[in-house]
Every structure is written in structure tokens, then in C-alpha cells.
Amino acid sequence: MSNKKYAFFALVFSICVLLAGCEKESPNSRWSMLKKVDPEPVVIYTEPEASQKELVQGIKDETNTIPSIYDVAVIKGKKDTLVAYKVKQMARFKMKSIEKELTEMLESKYPEEKFTVSSDFKIFLETMRLRDKIQEPDFSKEKADKRLKEIIELNNELT
């Protein structure tokens, strides 16, 4: 093999190694747009822990009852609850009616909660990233709640 071919292969190999090393996202957030990841619901502030976990699990289960929805991520903050979901491909033309139906269903079942409901892929991805960050021991509850509010603001800007 000539020196030019060897140099070319070494360069391509080096670039591949560098690009693979730059990946910092967790497996869940990396693949969340391509397949169903079915994340566990997250509660940022857990005073009465069991009841809060039951609440967010109930929200997730209630959301999964809609046949057009196939993946749901729920994060409950101090005041807000974010429900990000993915819609099956054939139901994408009914996204507004699905969102309206889901919002009405959640607000009637859980009237004391303040919901932000979104089917936007970017919001789902940001929710997955926040969920992964919350799992880190040095990520504080205050930072998590602040990031949750930023994601909700982003959703409000997109709509």
C-alpha cells in the first residue's frame, strides 16, 4: 500500500475516532427520536415521595391510553408538569386534536396540576436530556426546575 493510501486511511480513522469521542449524550436521549425509549416519569421535588411518583406514573399511564401516542416522557417540577409525547406516523395529521384531547383529559383527571403538553420532537428530546441530567448526582433540584421552566418557555415560543 502506498504512503498516500495509508495516510488517507489513517486520516479517516482518526476523524471517526474523534467524532465518536465527542458524543456526550446518554443512550436514551441519543436514540429517543429513532425508536421508542419509554422513559420512567421523573419528579424533581419529592416531598411525599410515594404519592408524587404515583401521580406522574398515573399521568403517563393516562397519556398512553390514547392509541395514537406511542412514547411519553413526564417530568414534574415544583409547579409545572411537562408531558412530551410522540405520535404514530399515520396520526401526525391529527396532532392538534390529539393535543387538545390529551390536555382536556389530564386537566379533568388532575385539576390541581399545571400541565404543559407537547408533541414537538425538540421538546421531547430536551425532556429526555433533562431526564438524563437529573440522574447525575451533582445536578441540583434548582437547576433541574430552572431547566424545566426553560423547556416550557421554549414550547410556548414554538406554538
Salt bridges, closest charged atoms under 4 A:
GLU23 OE2 - ARG30 NE 3.63
GLU25 OE2 - ARG129 NH2 2.93
ASP38 OD1 - LYS60 NZ 2.84
GLU49 OE2 - LYS53 NZ 3.16
GLU62 OE1 - LYS109 NZ 3.47
ASP71 OD2 - LYS86 NZ 3.22
ASP80 OD1 - LYS114 NZ 3.47
GLU113 OE1 - LYS76 NZ 3.14
GLU126 OE2 - ARG129 NH1 2.92
GLU126 OE1 - ARG147 NH2 2.36
ASP132 OD1 - ARG131 NH1 3.79
ASP145 OD2 - LYS149 NZ 3.67
GLU150 OE1 - ARG147 NH1 3.03
